Amino acid sequence: MRKILLPLIISLTVGGLAVSCGKEKPLNSESNEVITTKDGAKFVLDTLNSRVEWKGYKIFKSESTSHFGNIKFESGDVTIKDGKLESGKFVADMSSLSSEDLKDKKEDQQKLNGHLKSADFFEIEKFPTSSYEITKVTPTADGDYNTVLDGNLVIKGISKPVQFKANVSVNGSEVNIATEPKDIMREEFGVKFQSPAANGVIKNEVTLQIRVKGMEQK
């Protein structure tokens, strides 16, 4: 019996190793995935027409218990190669953070803006900018989005990898990028209200959407 089982065990073991090794083979070399480089034409951000749109929530994640607004970009650029996005980095000016839902209530708007910029939240005097740098570009065909962006998001000096689905459009000397709204966990970036009780009534999720327009640098 042992004479029969031993060759069978060896056969199964070797076969299993062959299957396992087969799974470790590299992906098709013709994959559309692009690791970013600086090759190509440089497009500079049109800071007047580029922004980060944000939305924060109180208690429940709903339209009736939220604040929303914009953050302007201080600078940024993208690289386009063969008509396709190759790389990019965007730097946001945190002093421009503003709640748009309160724009008709100036006193309340100024109060909330000041609070968000204070040490209770984004501490902009110490951390005047945030940034997102693209580390990988992958074409896709997922609904309204033709590209997946992998990159590093930096808020309050803390860097975390964040992936966005995006619609990227290159038309001659102009490029437009609009990401899908994406939830991030503010506490992972050190954005914590100083009162523990208050943190319990403010959702950890903050929704971000990046809208970028770039013009080719001649």
N, C-alpha and C positions, 0 to 999 in steps of 0.2 A: 504493500500500500504506500509505504514511504517512498519507494522508487517511482511511483506514479505521481505523488503529490509534489515532490521536489522540483521536477522539471516544470510542472504547472505553475508553481509559485514563482520560479525564476522567470518564466515566460511572462506572467502577469506583471511582475515587478519591472522588468525591462520595458514592457509595453507601456506601463504607467509612466516610466521616466521619459519615454519617447513622446508621449502625449504632453507631459508637463513641459518638456523642452520646447515642444512645438508651440505652446502658448506664449513662450518667452521670445518668439521671433519678433524682430522689429516691425513696426507698422509699414504699410506700403509707402515706398519712397516717393510716390506721386501724390501724397497727401497735400491738401491745400493749406495746411497749417503753416504759419509764417512766424518765425522767431524774429523779433524786431531788430532792425539795424538803422543806421543813420543814412544809408544810401538813398539817393533819390532827390527830388525837389523839395525845398523847404517852404511850408506854408505857415504864415504867422497869424495868430489869433486876431480876429476883429473883436476887440474887447467890448465894444459898444453893442455888439449883436451876439455875444456869447454869455452864458450864465449857468449857474447851478440852481435848479429849482428844488426846494426842500419842503417837507411836510412833517410836522411833529404832532403827537397825539396825547390827549389827556384821558386817562382812565381806560377808555375804549378806543379802538382803532376805527373811527368813523368820521364822516364828513362834518357832523355836528359837534364833534369834540376835538377839532384839530386847528392848528395854525399853519399857514403856509407862506412861503416867500421866496426871495431870490438872494443869491450871492454872486457878485460880479467877479470876473477874472482879472487878475493883475497882469498876467502875461501867459504866453504859451505858444507852442508851435507843433506842427505835425509834419511828417515826411511822407511824400507820395512817390511811389515807384511804379512805373508802367500803368499809371491810372488807378493804382490801388493804395490803400492806406498801409503804411509800413511801420510807423512809430509815432509817438507823440507824448507830450507832457503839458499839463495845464496847472497853473498856479492861481488859486483863488484868494482874493483880498477879503479877509474875514471882517474887516471894518465896514464893508459894504452890506453885510448881512441885514436884511430887512424883512419884516412880516407884511405881506401884501394884503392879507385878509383884514387888517386893521387900518388900511390906508385912509379910510374915511373917518377914523377915530384917532386923530393925531396924538392926543395925550396918551391914550392906551398903547398906540403903536410905539411911541418913544419909550414908554415904560418897559414894554416887552423887549424891544430891541436892545435896550441898555442891560436888561437882565440876562439876555442870551449872550451878550458880549462880555459879561462880567465873569469873575472867578467861579461863579455858580455853574457856569456852563462852558463856554468856549475860551474864556480867558485870553481875549485877543491882544492884550498888551504884552503878554508873554509869548503868545503864539499868533502872530499877525497874519500868517498865511496857512492854507491847506493846499494839498496838491494831489494829482492823480497822474501817474506815469504808466503808459502802456508797455507791457512786457511781451505780449504775444497777440497776434491778430489771426483770427481763424474765420474764413468765409463760411457762411451757413445759409440754409434756406428754412428759416423758422418763422412763419407768419410774416409780420411786417418788418422783420429784422434780417439783414443780410450779412451780419458780422458778429462774432463774439470777441469781446475785448477782455483780455486778462491784464491786470495791472496792480500797482501798489498805491493804495489810498493812504495819505498821511494827514492825520488830524491831531492837533495838540502834540506834535512830535512823535506820535505813535503810528507806525506803518503796519498795514494789514493788507493781504492780498484780497482783491475784490474783482469779481467778474461781472461785466455788463453785456447784455445783448444790445446791439446798436444798429441803427440804419445809417450807413455811410454812403454819401453821394459825392462823386468827384465830377465837376463840370468845368473843364478848361482850367482857368486860374482860380477856381473857387472850390472849397471842400466844405461839406456840412456833415456834422455828426450829431445824431440824436439818440440817446440811450433810452432803454426801457426803464421805467421807474423801478428802483431797487431799494429794498429795505436793508439798512445796516443797523447794528446794535451799538448805540452811542456809548454805552458803558465800556465797550471794548476799546474805545479811543479815549477813555478817561473823562468823558463828558457825563459827570454825575452831579446832580444837584446836591448841595452840601447837607441838606436836611434829609435823613433816611426816610422819614415819613412822607416827604414830598416825592421822593423817588417812587414810592408806591402808587402814586396817582398820576404819574407821567410815564407813558409807555417808553420802553427801552428802544423800540423801533423808530427810526427816522427814515423817511423815504427820500431818496435822492434821484434826480434826473439831470443829466448833463446835456446841454445844448451848445454846440460849438460851430462857429463859422470861421474858416481860415482863408486867407488870400495868399497867392503865391508870391514869394519874395523874389523880385527881379534883380 
